[in-house]
């Protein structure tokens, strides 16, 4: 088997280089080896593809290539053994369908006004003239939205504890380079809460116990009026007609909350950076938003073309998910001129696909207009992955992203504290802003408008 070209550097060293400068590393690899690259993990080849035709093959060829959940077992520590990432076949298809009910149609539209109100409530805590860090502020909003949509909680002691534990697990994940070094010293053992693995397992036990208690209590209530994911799962039947176990229901709740809180929070934070880094972007957005008048309907906001283009360009230039979930070659298959044998792992390189100059001229420049001028295929623009492993909350993520951005921009005049470019930091699956996007509130736009009206009246 002749594999695609690739670096001969040991995998652990490649991993360190990637974590230090993820986008620079991927740019250099693509420039040297092209759009299909092999990295060896022991004797197992991992082939990364950033060519749309090759990515299409990965997503659509289900005969020779499988999207097996066994390849996602590393995530089971925090997403559970029966989470949607770990499932296969008809069971995976059934559970995805159950989870997606809350992220589509009338139910999604019904929560739009609540997202806007929550954003305004959280942003009103910022003091005019005082610096704040956008990332944790936005993440607080997205976690609240996610926990409410998934579990149906929005206040109370249990809600506070669950939100805190999710945030703590993510904080530990973002310190992945330090944790890996310490883990190599201590080993993958639970040596108590002061060891990396021990602390991770402690957080996991706490979170799983709280979620299990919530599942048990909700099952006893059997409230048919609830519209959250937990309510759907409790009332659901599996492919054999039996109810889902409490443990399975609990595990299925985890991935949607992590995605809603972390991925959405990261994308919105990057959006605030680009919008305020390039003055013309903000001015065009405000003109479009102001055209809707005061208190616009959330669905009117979501339909705005330039706002949609800005969100897409954010997800193109710095996608929160840099790679697709892995696939496994089950029987020999030819992709892009290479015959790949069983056991080869295939991964779509989302970032490098979004950086192709033939698809996106001047790819390093932030240009929302490119999404107004051309419609890209799902193999050219794939911020949420694709195929059977595409993110279940993709539509809701964009919905939430647009409403939170629109609410902030409509009511607040913000500025970046620093003129230096924001540097990306990779941790886990997400590439977040390294400094968190430091900003300052200069004024409330609503207050400005009211004061101008009063002044006009007095004249």
Buried (B, 14 or more C-beta within 10 A) or exposed (E): EEBBEBBEEEEEEBBBBBBEBBBEBBBEBBEEBBBBBBBBEEEEBBBBBBBBEBBBBBBEBEEBBBBBBEBBEEBBEBBBEBBBBBBEEEBBEBBBEBBBBBBBEEBBBEBBEBBBEBBBEBBEEBEEEEEBBBBBBBBBBBBBBBBBBBBBBEEEEBBEBBBBBBBBBBEBBBEBBEBBEEBEEBEEEEEEEEBBBBBBBBBBEBBBEBBBEBBEEBBEEEEEEBBBBBBBBBBBEBEEEEBBEBBBBBBBBBBBBBBBBBBBBBBBBBBBBBBBBBEEBBEBBBEBBBEBEEEBEBEBBBEBEBBBBBBBBBBBBBBBBBBBBBBBBBEEBEBBEBEBEEEBBBBBBBBBBBBBEEBBEEBEEBBBEBBEEEEBEBBBBBBBBBBBBBBBBBBBBBBBBBBBBBBBBBBBBBEBEEEEEBEBBBBBBBBBBEBBBBBBBEEBBEEEEEEEEEEEEEE
